[in-house]
Amino acid sequence: MKSDDLITVDPEILGGTPVFKGTRVPVETLFDYLEENYTLEEFLACFPSVTREMACRVLERSEAALLSKS
């Protein structure tokens, strides 16, 4: 799954807020849930339009971006 298969930024969807592709769920919501000590399973239960694969890929890519040396 490529990055553009994960996230959509469109001014017509929530004013251009990055959302999980095919949904209206902001990517930031995933991080907010995790910061508040909710589990990934709880997030997925609240937002069933986001697949486990999508959420895990976003987390993996975020980790890679944070840990890259460039």
C-alpha positions in Angstrom: 0.0 0.0 0.0 1.5 3.3 -1.1 1.2 6.6 0.8 -1.3 8.0 -1.6 -3.4 4.8 -1.0 -3.5 5.7 2.7 -4.2 9.4 3.1 -6.3 12.0 1.2 -5.9 15.7 1.4 -8.7 17.4 -0.4 -10.1 20.9 0.2 -13.6 19.5 -0.3 -13.2 17.0 2.6 -12.9 18.5 6.0 -11.3 21.6 4.6 -8.2 19.8 3.4 -7.5 18.0 6.7 -5.5 14.8 6.0 -8.0 11.9 6.3 -7.8 8.1 5.8 -8.5 7.5 2.1 -12.1 6.8 1.4 -13.2 8.1 4.8 -13.8 11.3 6.6 -11.7 10.2 9.5 -8.8 12.6 10.2 -5.4 10.8 10.5 -4.8 13.0 13.5 -7.7 11.2 15.3 -5.7 8.0 15.4 -2.8 9.8 17.1 -5.2 11.5 19.5 -6.7 8.2 20.5 -3.4 6.6 21.1 -2.1 9.6 23.1 -5.2 9.2 25.3 -4.3 5.6 26.0 -7.0 4.0 23.8 -6.0 0.9 22.1 -5.8 0.5 18.3 -8.7 -1.9 18.6 -10.8 0.8 20.4 -10.0 3.3 17.6 -10.9 0.8 14.9 -14.2 0.0 16.7 -15.1 3.7 16.8 -14.1 4.2 13.2 -15.0 1.1 11.3 -14.3 2.7 7.9 -10.6 2.7 8.7 -9.1 -0.8 8.3 -6.4 -2.2 10.6 -4.0 -2.3 7.6 -4.5 1.4 7.0 -4.0 2.4 10.6 -0.9 0.2 11.0 0.6 1.5 7.8 0.2 5.1 8.9 1.8 4.2 12.2 4.7 2.4 10.5 5.3 5.3 8.1 5.2 7.8 10.9 7.7 5.8 12.8 10.0 5.6 9.8 9.7 9.3 9.1 10.6 10.1 12.7 13.5 7.8 12.9 15.0 8.6 9.5 18.4 10.3 9.6 17.7 12.6 6.6 
